Amino acid sequence: MKKRAISIFLVLVMLVFTFALTGCGSQASSGTGGSKAKDLKIGIITSDAGRNDNGYNASAIKGAIKASKNLGVQYKVVDYTNGGTAKSFQALAQNGYNLIFTLEYDFNALVKGVGNNPPIAKQFPNTTFVVFNDNPNVDSHGKTLFKNVISVMFNVHQASYLAGAASALINENAKTLFGKGYNFTPTSQTRSVGFIGGTNSNGITVFSDGYIEGVNYVAQQLGVHYDFYTNFNAGFTDPSLGSSLSGSFYDKGANVVFACAGVVGDGVTAKAKQAGKLAIQVDADKDSQQPGYVLTSTLKNTEVPVYKLTDALVHGSLNKMARVQNYSLASGATGITDMSTLQKHLANTSEAKAKWKEIKTELNTIANKINDGQIKVTNAQIGEKFDPSSLKNVTFK
């Protein structure tokens, strides 16, 4: 009898222990198929600019690190190799990575397939793939091709419009705003700005379109005319090329050059300081790269969507999210900087301070008009076509 009682007691203990383990497992479980967060894995495939670009790629990696720390997921960064995006997709998916982000503009293997191979998205239906700056996951009728592909869009066309407006406003008032150390071409001689892009793709032209539309807006308000110099073949890895290209634009009278070309932009900012003029950077806040010679940075903070989508993966809501994610000015993932670094280098006069305040107020007004739809900015990322002839106050060089 005593042995039977002990046996019953041990069975009860085991049952209690089993239920306790089940309860703990339920509380710790999350993500796809009830997997624990520590068993979930995310991959980052960098763009050609590389993980140390201080912007686009680095911000995404920062989001992965944050997700690993706060959410408990595993992450891996894979560096871009020429033509190797497809292999990176396959390797990560085959190794059980649940969520794979690619920052390179190379989508054919993912959604169309290359050679005799089916689309990678079709090969790995249980893996979610995230692409940036474009929506290649649609057919000719606009219908979604694969449910496991998410396109992330930043409203950088709107942010670039603000950068363009700021360029024109500051250019028109450079004599009042700046003192020694600058060498602006007077507006009495010419009015011009420049744009250097890494490649002629929607992910780059979305910046240039918005930028020159912003310049045109201010030029139209003031009744003046601007020349626009461009180059879309700079690549993303050679700062010296950025220096030489921007130097040619500055020599032609441009006082501001916008760089959207990875570390090529570092050469542009260096040349801006040398020339005594201004540059605009992209992706992250790089205003302090050459303090006083970077007008602003057009922000594309990839950290925000990387963390947000990973959080959705962990909490099992990723499949419920829209296949196209738009990040607006209000999201904090895009916009321009507050230009406080440049402000420190303005002339120390009451006229300069008053004019700066006036410009900031006008930019805020323009941002509000964009937000409420009064100003419509061309968005190349969603297939909108830019019409240069619509800009009556700009000549394309």
Contacts in CASP RR format, 6 or more apart in sequence:
PFRMAT RR
TARGET T0000
AUTHOR 0000-0000-0000
METHOD contacts of the structure
MODEL  1
MKKRAISIFLVLVMLVFTFALTGCGSQASSGTGGSKAKDLKIGIITSDAG
RNDNGYNASAIKGAIKASKNLGVQYKVVDYTNGGTAKSFQALAQNGYNLI
FTLEYDFNALVKGVGNNPPIAKQFPNTTFVVFNDNPNVDSHGKTLFKNVI
SVMFNVHQASYLAGAASALINENAKTLFGKGYNFTPTSQTRSVGFIGGTN
SNGITVFSDGYIEGVNYVAQQLGVHYDFYTNFNAGFTDPSLGSSLSGSFY
DKGANVVFACAGVVGDGVTAKAKQAGKLAIQVDADKDSQQPGYVLTSTLK
NTEVPVYKLTDALVHGSLNKMARVQNYSLASGATGITDMSTLQKHLANTS
EAKAKWKEIKTELNTIANKINDGQIKVTNAQIGEKFDPSSLKNVTFK
25 36 0 8 1.000
28 36 0 8 1.000
28 37 0 8 1.000
29 35 0 8 1.000
29 36 0 8 1.000
30 36 0 8 1.000
30 37 0 8 1.000
30 314 0 8 1.000
30 315 0 8 1.000
30 316 0 8 1.000
31 37 0 8 1.000
31 40 0 8 1.000
31 313 0 8 1.000
31 314 0 8 1.000
31 315 0 8 1.000
31 316 0 8 1.000
31 318 0 8 1.000
32 40 0 8 1.000
32 98 0 8 1.000
32 126 0 8 1.000
32 313 0 8 1.000
32 316 0 8 1.000
32 318 0 8 1.000
35 98 0 8 1.000
37 71 0 8 1.000
37 72 0 8 1.000
37 73 0 8 1.000
37 314 0 8 1.000
38 72 0 8 1.000
38 73 0 8 1.000
38 74 0 8 1.000
40 72 0 8 1.000
40 73 0 8 1.000
40 74 0 8 1.000
40 98 0 8 1.000
40 99 0 8 1.000
40 313 0 8 1.000
40 314 0 8 1.000
41 73 0 8 1.000
41 74 0 8 1.000
41 75 0 8 1.000
41 76 0 8 1.000
41 95 0 8 1.000
41 96 0 8 1.000
41 97 0 8 1.000
41 98 0 8 1.000
41 99 0 8 1.000
42 64 0 8 1.000
42 67 0 8 1.000
42 73 0 8 1.000
42 74 0 8 1.000
42 75 0 8 1.000
42 76 0 8 1.000
42 97 0 8 1.000
42 98 0 8 1.000
42 99 0 8 1.000
42 100 0 8 1.000
42 101 0 8 1.000
42 306 0 8 1.000
42 310 0 8 1.000
42 313 0 8 1.000
43 64 0 8 1.000
43 75 0 8 1.000
43 76 0 8 1.000
43 77 0 8 1.000
43 78 0 8 1.000
43 92 0 8 1.000
43 97 0 8 1.000
43 99 0 8 1.000
43 100 0 8 1.000
43 101 0 8 1.000
44 57 0 8 1.000
44 60 0 8 1.000
44 61 0 8 1.000
44 64 0 8 1.000
44 75 0 8 1.000
44 76 0 8 1.000
44 77 0 8 1.000
44 78 0 8 1.000
44 101 0 8 1.000
44 103 0 8 1.000
44 306 0 8 1.000
45 78 0 8 1.000
45 80 0 8 1.000
45 85 0 8 1.000
45 88 0 8 1.000
45 89 0 8 1.000
45 92 0 8 1.000
45 100 0 8 1.000
45 101 0 8 1.000
45 102 0 8 1.000
45 103 0 8 1.000
45 104 0 8 1.000
46 57 0 8 1.000
46 60 0 8 1.000
46 61 0 8 1.000
46 77 0 8 1.000
46 78 0 8 1.000
46 79 0 8 1.000
46 80 0 8 1.000
46 103 0 8 1.000
46 104 0 8 1.000
47 53 0 8 1.000
47 56 0 8 1.000
47 57 0 8 1.000
47 80 0 8 1.000
47 103 0 8 1.000
47 104 0 8 1.000
47 105 0 8 1.000
47 236 0 8 1.000
48 80 0 8 1.000
48 82 0 8 1.000
48 104 0 8 1.000
48 235 0 8 1.000
48 236 0 8 1.000
48 237 0 8 1.000
49 56 0 8 1.000
49 57 0 8 1.000
49 236 0 8 1.000
49 237 0 8 1.000
49 262 0 8 1.000
49 263 0 8 1.000
50 57 0 8 1.000
50 79 0 8 1.000
50 80 0 8 1.000
50 236 0 8 1.000
51 57 0 8 1.000
51 58 0 8 1.000
51 61 0 8 1.000
51 77 0 8 1.000
51 79 0 8 1.000
52 58 0 8 1.000
53 236 0 8 1.000
53 262 0 8 1.000
53 263 0 8 1.000
53 283 0 8 1.000
54 263 0 8 1.000
54 284 0 8 1.000
54 286 0 8 1.000
55 262 0 8 1.000
55 282 0 8 1.000
55 283 0 8 1.000
55 284 0 8 1.000
55 286 0 8 1.000
55 302 0 8 1.000
56 103 0 8 1.000
56 262 0 8 1.000
56 282 0 8 1.000
56 283 0 8 1.000
56 284 0 8 1.000
56 300 0 8 1.000
56 302 0 8 1.000
57 103 0 8 1.000
57 302 0 8 1.000
58 284 0 8 1.000
59 283 0 8 1.000
59 284 0 8 1.000
59 300 0 8 1.000
59 301 0 8 1.000
59 302 0 8 1.000
59 303 0 8 1.000
60 101 0 8 1.000
60 103 0 8 1.000
60 302 0 8 1.000
60 303 0 8 1.000
60 306 0 8 1.000
61 77 0 8 1.000
62 303 0 8 1.000
63 302 0 8 1.000
63 303 0 8 1.000
63 306 0 8 1.000
63 307 0 8 1.000
63 310 0 8 1.000
64 75 0 8 1.000
64 77 0 8 1.000
64 306 0 8 1.000
64 310 0 8 1.000
65 75 0 8 1.000
66 303 0 8 1.000
66 307 0 8 1.000
67 73 0 8 1.000
67 75 0 8 1.000
67 306 0 8 1.000
67 307 0 8 1.000
67 310 0 8 1.000
67 311 0 8 1.000
68 74 0 8 1.000
68 75 0 8 1.000
71 310 0 8 1.000
71 311 0 8 1.000
71 314 0 8 1.000
72 314 0 8 1.000
73 310 0 8 1.000
73 313 0 8 1.000
73 314 0 8 1.000
76 92 0 8 1.000
76 97 0 8 1.000
78 88 0 8 1.000
78 91 0 8 1.000
78 92 0 8 1.000
80 88 0 8 1.000
80 103 0 8 1.000
80 104 0 8 1.000
81 87 0 8 1.000
81 88 0 8 1.000
83 106 0 8 1.000
84 106 0 8 1.000
85 102 0 8 1.000
85 104 0 8 1.000
85 106 0 8 1.000
85 109 0 8 1.000
85 110 0 8 1.000
86 106 0 8 1.000
86 109 0 8 1.000
86 110 0 8 1.000
86 114 0 8 1.000
86 117 0 8 1.000
86 120 0 8 1.000
88 102 0 8 1.000
89 100 0 8 1.000
89 102 0 8 1.000
89 109 0 8 1.000
89 110 0 8 1.000
89 120 0 8 1.000
89 129 0 8 1.000
90 120 0 8 1.000
90 123 0 8 1.000
90 124 0 8 1.000
92 100 0 8 1.000
92 127 0 8 1.000
93 100 0 8 1.000
93 120 0 8 1.000
93 123 0 8 1.000
93 124 0 8 1.000
93 127 0 8 1.000
94 124 0 8 1.000
96 127 0 8 1.000
97 127 0 8 1.000
98 126 0 8 1.000
98 127 0 8 1.000
98 128 0 8 1.000
98 313 0 8 1.000
99 127 0 8 1.000
99 128 0 8 1.000
99 130 0 8 1.000
99 309 0 8 1.000
99 310 0 8 1.000
99 313 0 8 1.000
99 318 0 8 1.000
100 127 0 8 1.000
100 128 0 8 1.000
100 129 0 8 1.000
100 130 0 8 1.000
101 130 0 8 1.000
101 132 0 8 1.000
101 306 0 8 1.000
101 309 0 8 1.000
102 110 0 8 1.000
102 129 0 8 1.000
102 130 0 8 1.000
102 131 0 8 1.000
102 132 0 8 1.000
103 132 0 8 1.000
103 302 0 8 1.000
105 133 0 8 1.000
105 134 0 8 1.000
105 199 0 8 1.000
105 201 0 8 1.000
105 203 0 8 1.000
107 131 0 8 1.000
107 134 0 8 1.000
107 136 0 8 1.000
107 137 0 8 1.000
108 114 0 8 1.000
108 136 0 8 1.000
109 117 0 8 1.000
109 119 0 8 1.000
109 120 0 8 1.000
110 119 0 8 1.000
110 120 0 8 1.000
110 121 0 8 1.000
110 129 0 8 1.000
110 131 0 8 1.000
110 136 0 8 1.000
110 149 0 8 1.000
111 119 0 8 1.000
111 121 0 8 1.000
111 136 0 8 1.000
111 137 0 8 1.000
111 145 0 8 1.000
111 146 0 8 1.000
111 149 0 8 1.000
112 119 0 8 1.000
112 136 0 8 1.000
113 119 0 8 1.000
113 120 0 8 1.000
117 123 0 8 1.000
119 145 0 8 1.000
119 146 0 8 1.000
120 129 0 8 1.000
121 129 0 8 1.000
121 137 0 8 1.000
121 145 0 8 1.000
121 146 0 8 1.000
121 148 0 8 1.000
121 149 0 8 1.000
122 146 0 8 1.000
124 148 0 8 1.000
125 148 0 8 1.000
126 148 0 8 1.000
127 148 0 8 1.000
128 148 0 8 1.000
128 149 0 8 1.000
128 150 0 8 1.000
128 313 0 8 1.000
128 318 0 8 1.000
128 319 0 8 1.000
129 148 0 8 1.000
129 149 0 8 1.000
129 150 0 8 1.000
130 149 0 8 1.000
130 150 0 8 1.000
130 151 0 8 1.000
130 152 0 8 1.000
130 305 0 8 1.000
130 309 0 8 1.000
131 137 0 8 1.000
131 149 0 8 1.000
131 150 0 8 1.000
131 151 0 8 1.000
131 152 0 8 1.000
132 151 0 8 1.000
132 152 0 8 1.000
132 154 0 8 1.000
132 302 0 8 1.000
132 305 0 8 1.000
133 152 0 8 1.000
133 153 0 8 1.000
133 154 0 8 1.000
133 202 0 8 1.000
133 203 0 8 1.000
133 206 0 8 1.000
133 381 0 8 1.000
134 151 0 8 1.000
134 201 0 8 1.000
134 202 0 8 1.000
134 203 0 8 1.000
134 381 0 8 1.000
135 151 0 8 1.000
135 153 0 8 1.000
135 324 0 8 1.000
135 381 0 8 1.000
135 382 0 8 1.000
136 151 0 8 1.000
137 144 0 8 1.000
137 145 0 8 1.000
137 146 0 8 1.000
137 149 0 8 1.000
137 151 0 8 1.000
137 323 0 8 1.000
138 144 0 8 1.000
138 145 0 8 1.000
139 145 0 8 1.000
144 323 0 8 1.000
147 319 0 8 1.000
147 323 0 8 1.000
149 323 0 8 1.000
150 309 0 8 1.000
150 321 0 8 1.000
150 323 0 8 1.000
150 324 0 8 1.000
150 325 0 8 1.000
151 323 0 8 1.000
151 324 0 8 1.000
151 325 0 8 1.000
152 302 0 8 1.000
152 305 0 8 1.000
152 309 0 8 1.000
152 325 0 8 1.000
152 327 0 8 1.000
153 324 0 8 1.000
153 325 0 8 1.000
153 326 0 8 1.000
153 327 0 8 1.000
153 381 0 8 1.000
153 382 0 8 1.000
154 300 0 8 1.000
154 327 0 8 1.000
154 333 0 8 1.000
154 334 0 8 1.000
155 326 0 8 1.000
155 327 0 8 1.000
155 328 0 8 1.000
155 329 0 8 1.000
155 334 0 8 1.000
155 379 0 8 1.000
156 206 0 8 1.000
156 207 0 8 1.000
156 298 0 8 1.000
156 299 0 8 1.000
156 300 0 8 1.000
156 334 0 8 1.000
156 335 0 8 1.000
157 206 0 8 1.000
157 207 0 8 1.000
157 209 0 8 1.000
157 210 0 8 1.000
157 377 0 8 1.000
157 378 0 8 1.000
157 379 0 8 1.000
157 380 0 8 1.000
157 381 0 8 1.000
158 210 0 8 1.000
158 328 0 8 1.000
158 329 0 8 1.000
158 334 0 8 1.000
158 335 0 8 1.000
158 370 0 8 1.000
158 377 0 8 1.000
159 298 0 8 1.000
159 299 0 8 1.000
159 300 0 8 1.000
159 329 0 8 1.000
159 334 0 8 1.000
159 335 0 8 1.000
159 336 0 8 1.000
160 206 0 8 1.000
160 207 0 8 1.000
160 208 0 8 1.000
160 209 0 8 1.000
160 210 0 8 1.000
160 211 0 8 1.000
160 214 0 8 1.000
160 258 0 8 1.000
160 298 0 8 1.000
160 377 0 8 1.000
161 210 0 8 1.000
161 211 0 8 1.000
161 213 0 8 1.000
161 214 0 8 1.000
161 217 0 8 1.000
161 366 0 8 1.000
161 370 0 8 1.000
161 375 0 8 1.000
161 377 0 8 1.000
162 214 0 8 1.000
162 298 0 8 1.000
162 335 0 8 1.000
162 336 0 8 1.000
162 363 0 8 1.000
162 366 0 8 1.000
162 367 0 8 1.000
162 370 0 8 1.000
163 211 0 8 1.000
163 214 0 8 1.000
163 258 0 8 1.000
163 280 0 8 1.000
163 295 0 8 1.000
163 296 0 8 1.000
163 298 0 8 1.000
163 336 0 8 1.000
164 193 0 8 1.000
164 210 0 8 1.000
164 211 0 8 1.000
164 212 0 8 1.000
164 213 0 8 1.000
164 214 0 8 1.000
164 215 0 8 1.000
164 218 0 8 1.000
164 258 0 8 1.000
165 214 0 8 1.000
165 215 0 8 1.000
165 217 0 8 1.000
165 218 0 8 1.000
165 362 0 8 1.000
165 363 0 8 1.000
165 366 0 8 1.000
166 295 0 8 1.000
166 296 0 8 1.000
166 336 0 8 1.000
166 339 0 8 1.000
166 359 0 8 1.000
166 363 0 8 1.000
167 193 0 8 1.000
167 211 0 8 1.000
167 215 0 8 1.000
167 256 0 8 1.000
167 258 0 8 1.000
167 278 0 8 1.000
167 280 0 8 1.000
167 295 0 8 1.000
168 193 0 8 1.000
168 214 0 8 1.000
168 215 0 8 1.000
168 217 0 8 1.000
168 218 0 8 1.000
168 219 0 8 1.000
168 222 0 8 1.000
168 226 0 8 1.000
169 218 0 8 1.000
169 359 0 8 1.000
169 362 0 8 1.000
169 363 0 8 1.000
170 177 0 8 1.000
170 256 0 8 1.000
170 278 0 8 1.000
170 295 0 8 1.000
170 359 0 8 1.000
171 184 0 8 1.000
171 187 0 8 1.000
171 191 0 8 1.000
171 193 0 8 1.000
171 255 0 8 1.000
171 256 0 8 1.000
172 187 0 8 1.000
172 218 0 8 1.000
172 222 0 8 1.000
172 224 0 8 1.000
173 355 0 8 1.000
173 359 0 8 1.000
174 182 0 8 1.000
174 184 0 8 1.000
174 187 0 8 1.000
174 255 0 8 1.000
175 184 0 8 1.000
175 186 0 8 1.000
176 347 0 8 1.000
176 351 0 8 1.000
176 352 0 8 1.000
176 355 0 8 1.000
177 346 0 8 1.000
177 347 0 8 1.000
177 352 0 8 1.000
177 355 0 8 1.000
177 356 0 8 1.000
178 184 0 8 1.000
178 345 0 8 1.000
178 346 0 8 1.000
178 347 0 8 1.000
178 352 0 8 1.000
179 347 0 8 1.000
181 276 0 8 1.000
182 276 0 8 1.000
182 277 0 8 1.000
183 275 0 8 1.000
183 276 0 8 1.000
183 277 0 8 1.000
184 255 0 8 1.000
184 276 0 8 1.000
184 277 0 8 1.000
185 192 0 8 1.000
185 253 0 8 1.000
185 254 0 8 1.000
185 255 0 8 1.000
187 224 0 8 1.000
189 253 0 8 1.000
190 227 0 8 1.000
190 252 0 8 1.000
190 253 0 8 1.000
191 219 0 8 1.000
191 224 0 8 1.000
191 225 0 8 1.000
191 226 0 8 1.000
191 227 0 8 1.000
192 226 0 8 1.000
192 227 0 8 1.000
192 228 0 8 1.000
192 229 0 8 1.000
192 249 0 8 1.000
192 252 0 8 1.000
192 253 0 8 1.000
192 254 0 8 1.000
192 255 0 8 1.000
192 397 0 8 1.000
193 211 0 8 1.000
193 212 0 8 1.000
193 215 0 8 1.000
193 226 0 8 1.000
193 227 0 8 1.000
193 228 0 8 1.000
193 229 0 8 1.000
193 254 0 8 1.000
193 255 0 8 1.000
193 256 0 8 1.000
193 257 0 8 1.000
193 258 0 8 1.000
194 228 0 8 1.000
194 229 0 8 1.000
194 230 0 8 1.000
194 246 0 8 1.000
194 249 0 8 1.000
194 254 0 8 1.000
194 256 0 8 1.000
194 257 0 8 1.000
194 258 0 8 1.000
195 207 0 8 1.000
195 208 0 8 1.000
195 211 0 8 1.000
195 212 0 8 1.000
195 228 0 8 1.000
195 229 0 8 1.000
195 230 0 8 1.000
195 231 0 8 1.000
195 257 0 8 1.000
195 258 0 8 1.000
195 260 0 8 1.000
196 230 0 8 1.000
196 231 0 8 1.000
196 234 0 8 1.000
196 242 0 8 1.000
196 245 0 8 1.000
196 246 0 8 1.000
196 249 0 8 1.000
196 257 0 8 1.000
196 258 0 8 1.000
196 259 0 8 1.000
196 260 0 8 1.000
196 261 0 8 1.000
196 264 0 8 1.000
196 265 0 8 1.000
196 268 0 8 1.000
197 204 0 8 1.000
197 207 0 8 1.000
197 208 0 8 1.000
197 230 0 8 1.000
197 231 0 8 1.000
197 232 0 8 1.000
197 233 0 8 1.000
197 234 0 8 1.000
197 235 0 8 1.000
197 259 0 8 1.000
197 260 0 8 1.000
197 261 0 8 1.000
197 264 0 8 1.000
198 204 0 8 1.000
198 232 0 8 1.000
198 233 0 8 1.000
198 234 0 8 1.000
198 235 0 8 1.000
198 236 0 8 1.000
198 260 0 8 1.000
198 261 0 8 1.000
198 262 0 8 1.000
198 264 0 8 1.000
199 232 0 8 1.000
199 233 0 8 1.000
199 235 0 8 1.000
199 236 0 8 1.000
200 232 0 8 1.000
200 233 0 8 1.000
202 380 0 8 1.000
202 381 0 8 1.000
202 383 0 8 1.000
203 380 0 8 1.000
203 381 0 8 1.000
204 232 0 8 1.000
204 260 0 8 1.000
204 261 0 8 1.000
205 232 0 8 1.000
205 380 0 8 1.000
205 386 0 8 1.000
206 379 0 8 1.000
206 380 0 8 1.000
206 381 0 8 1.000
207 258 0 8 1.000
207 260 0 8 1.000
207 282 0 8 1.000
207 298 0 8 1.000
208 230 0 8 1.000
208 232 0 8 1.000
208 258 0 8 1.000
208 260 0 8 1.000
209 377 0 8 1.000
209 378 0 8 1.000
209 379 0 8 1.000
209 380 0 8 1.000
209 386 0 8 1.000
210 377 0 8 1.000
210 378 0 8 1.000
211 258 0 8 1.000
211 280 0 8 1.000
211 298 0 8 1.000
212 228 0 8 1.000
212 391 0 8 1.000
212 394 0 8 1.000
213 377 0 8 1.000
213 378 0 8 1.000
213 391 0 8 1.000
214 377 0 8 1.000
215 226 0 8 1.000
215 228 0 8 1.000
215 394 0 8 1.000
216 226 0 8 1.000
216 391 0 8 1.000
216 392 0 8 1.000
216 393 0 8 1.000
216 394 0 8 1.000
217 366 0 8 1.000
217 375 0 8 1.000
219 225 0 8 1.000
219 226 0 8 1.000
219 393 0 8 1.000
219 394 0 8 1.000
220 392 0 8 1.000
220 393 0 8 1.000
223 393 0 8 1.000
224 393 0 8 1.000
225 393 0 8 1.000
225 394 0 8 1.000
225 395 0 8 1.000
226 393 0 8 1.000
226 394 0 8 1.000
226 395 0 8 1.000
227 252 0 8 1.000
227 254 0 8 1.000
227 394 0 8 1.000
227 395 0 8 1.000
227 397 0 8 1.000
228 394 0 8 1.000
228 395 0 8 1.000
228 396 0 8 1.000
228 397 0 8 1.000
229 248 0 8 1.000
229 249 0 8 1.000
229 252 0 8 1.000
229 254 0 8 1.000
229 397 0 8 1.000
230 396 0 8 1.000
230 397 0 8 1.000
231 245 0 8 1.000
234 241 0 8 1.000
234 242 0 8 1.000
234 245 0 8 1.000
234 261 0 8 1.000
234 264 0 8 1.000
235 241 0 8 1.000
235 261 0 8 1.000
235 262 0 8 1.000
235 264 0 8 1.000
236 261 0 8 1.000
236 262 0 8 1.000
236 263 0 8 1.000
236 264 0 8 1.000
237 262 0 8 1.000
237 263 0 8 1.000
237 264 0 8 1.000
238 263 0 8 1.000
238 264 0 8 1.000
239 263 0 8 1.000
239 264 0 8 1.000
239 265 0 8 1.000
239 266 0 8 1.000
239 267 0 8 1.000
239 270 0 8 1.000
240 267 0 8 1.000
241 264 0 8 1.000
242 259 0 8 1.000
242 261 0 8 1.000
242 264 0 8 1.000
242 265 0 8 1.000
242 267 0 8 1.000
242 268 0 8 1.000
242 271 0 8 1.000
243 267 0 8 1.000
243 268 0 8 1.000
243 270 0 8 1.000
243 271 0 8 1.000
244 271 0 8 1.000
245 268 0 8 1.000
246 257 0 8 1.000
246 259 0 8 1.000
246 267 0 8 1.000
246 268 0 8 1.000
246 271 0 8 1.000
246 272 0 8 1.000
246 275 0 8 1.000
246 279 0 8 1.000
247 257 0 8 1.000
247 271 0 8 1.000
247 275 0 8 1.000
249 257 0 8 1.000
250 257 0 8 1.000
250 271 0 8 1.000
250 272 0 8 1.000
250 275 0 8 1.000
250 277 0 8 1.000
252 397 0 8 1.000
254 277 0 8 1.000
255 277 0 8 1.000
255 278 0 8 1.000
256 277 0 8 1.000
256 278 0 8 1.000
256 279 0 8 1.000
256 280 0 8 1.000
256 295 0 8 1.000
257 268 0 8 1.000
257 271 0 8 1.000
257 272 0 8 1.000
257 277 0 8 1.000
257 278 0 8 1.000
257 279 0 8 1.000
257 280 0 8 1.000
258 279 0 8 1.000
258 280 0 8 1.000
258 282 0 8 1.000
258 298 0 8 1.000
259 265 0 8 1.000
259 267 0 8 1.000
259 268 0 8 1.000
259 269 0 8 1.000
259 279 0 8 1.000
259 280 0 8 1.000
259 281 0 8 1.000
259 282 0 8 1.000
260 282 0 8 1.000
260 298 0 8 1.000
261 268 0 8 1.000
262 282 0 8 1.000
262 283 0 8 1.000
265 279 0 8 1.000
265 281 0 8 1.000
265 282 0 8 1.000
266 289 0 8 1.000
268 279 0 8 1.000
268 281 0 8 1.000
269 279 0 8 1.000
269 281 0 8 1.000
269 286 0 8 1.000
269 289 0 8 1.000
269 290 0 8 1.000
269 293 0 8 1.000
269 294 0 8 1.000
270 290 0 8 1.000
271 279 0 8 1.000
272 278 0 8 1.000
272 279 0 8 1.000
272 290 0 8 1.000
272 293 0 8 1.000
272 294 0 8 1.000
273 290 0 8 1.000
273 292 0 8 1.000
273 293 0 8 1.000
276 293 0 8 1.000
277 293 0 8 1.000
278 292 0 8 1.000
278 293 0 8 1.000
278 294 0 8 1.000
278 295 0 8 1.000
278 342 0 8 1.000
279 290 0 8 1.000
279 293 0 8 1.000
279 294 0 8 1.000
279 295 0 8 1.000
280 294 0 8 1.000
280 295 0 8 1.000
280 296 0 8 1.000
280 297 0 8 1.000
280 298 0 8 1.000
281 287 0 8 1.000
281 289 0 8 1.000
281 294 0 8 1.000
281 296 0 8 1.000
281 297 0 8 1.000
281 298 0 8 1.000
282 297 0 8 1.000
282 298 0 8 1.000
282 300 0 8 1.000
283 297 0 8 1.000
283 298 0 8 1.000
283 299 0 8 1.000
283 300 0 8 1.000
283 301 0 8 1.000
283 302 0 8 1.000
284 297 0 8 1.000
284 299 0 8 1.000
284 301 0 8 1.000
285 297 0 8 1.000
285 299 0 8 1.000
285 337 0 8 1.000
286 294 0 8 1.000
286 297 0 8 1.000
287 294 0 8 1.000
287 296 0 8 1.000
287 297 0 8 1.000
287 337 0 8 1.000
287 339 0 8 1.000
287 340 0 8 1.000
287 341 0 8 1.000
287 342 0 8 1.000
288 294 0 8 1.000
288 341 0 8 1.000
291 341 0 8 1.000
291 344 0 8 1.000
291 345 0 8 1.000
292 341 0 8 1.000
292 342 0 8 1.000
292 344 0 8 1.000
292 345 0 8 1.000
294 341 0 8 1.000
294 342 0 8 1.000
295 339 0 8 1.000
295 342 0 8 1.000
296 336 0 8 1.000
296 337 0 8 1.000
296 339 0 8 1.000
296 342 0 8 1.000
297 336 0 8 1.000
297 337 0 8 1.000
298 334 0 8 1.000
298 335 0 8 1.000
298 336 0 8 1.000
299 332 0 8 1.000
299 333 0 8 1.000
299 334 0 8 1.000
299 335 0 8 1.000
299 336 0 8 1.000
299 337 0 8 1.000
300 333 0 8 1.000
300 334 0 8 1.000
301 332 0 8 1.000
301 333 0 8 1.000
301 334 0 8 1.000
302 333 0 8 1.000
304 327 0 8 1.000
304 331 0 8 1.000
304 332 0 8 1.000
304 333 0 8 1.000
305 325 0 8 1.000
305 327 0 8 1.000
305 333 0 8 1.000
309 318 0 8 1.000
309 321 0 8 1.000
309 325 0 8 1.000
312 318 0 8 1.000
312 320 0 8 1.000
312 321 0 8 1.000
327 333 0 8 1.000
327 334 0 8 1.000
328 334 0 8 1.000
328 371 0 8 1.000
329 335 0 8 1.000
329 367 0 8 1.000
329 370 0 8 1.000
329 371 0 8 1.000
330 371 0 8 1.000
339 360 0 8 1.000
343 356 0 8 1.000
346 352 0 8 1.000
346 353 0 8 1.000
346 356 0 8 1.000
366 375 0 8 1.000
369 375 0 8 1.000
370 377 0 8 1.000
378 384 0 8 1.000
378 385 0 8 1.000
378 386 0 8 1.000
378 387 0 8 1.000
380 386 0 8 1.000
388 394 0 8 1.000
388 396 0 8 1.000
END
